[in-house]
């Protein structure tokens, strides 16, 4: 009877298991990034106005045009479209920077009076001071949004840990992930005081990688904790080979999700796909174990002679029909892992 109880536990636990990303703060973060770029746009527009007498600043009109659509993209909460427009703006900024450089050289060689020269320099410095103040506020906003996004994950993870602990599952690795996530909150706060924009972007990019690692580590630890609980019973069935395949996928994902690891091109997507595949396999196994349990109850025994994948007994199939709808890792059974954490929420390249 102990085995039957654990089989039922497996089904009930997996019914509520989901890896869907918490994205309630996505729009907020994109808007914080928008505010960060506003600072840069305002700076180059002001500087272009000051130097307009000394040359045509190519690209300034294009920046104004391309920037106009960025706010609506931020409000839509679509990082992919937002990032694509940011890349367009980055090309515009490079063009404008070249024009500003040429105009500054023309200004240096001009024959204007010293008082006019000093006045323009003073106005130029004012644009830089305004930018620095705007930039600091925008940094704080970006970090605040990122922390809110991360804190939502931490709160969700703590609820999951409490539930798993109450059911007697090992949550040691999951608790370690939460501890690392809390440290990341502290690191993000430190990023506000980065020496310059490049340092700030680097710190945020590193934090973005680490947050993706945390997502993967928590998902992997959660699956492995459940496997450890049921593995002795699975050994009584013909499903032990599936456990090996699941562990192989998780071990591969764990290598990429190691703290400090930098994702290569496509590596993050593959890591999350391995986790999704492992989740699907475990979901299928939970169904097979349910079939095994039903057959064992009907036959009055538990043992190796029952193959859950070859059961054709109609009464058994009828009995498990209502159970299947309760089995799964997420709301969308075709995608049991939900949406992976948004790697595109980073600020790399914003307004450079």
Beta strands, then each sheet from edge to edge (+ up, - down):
end
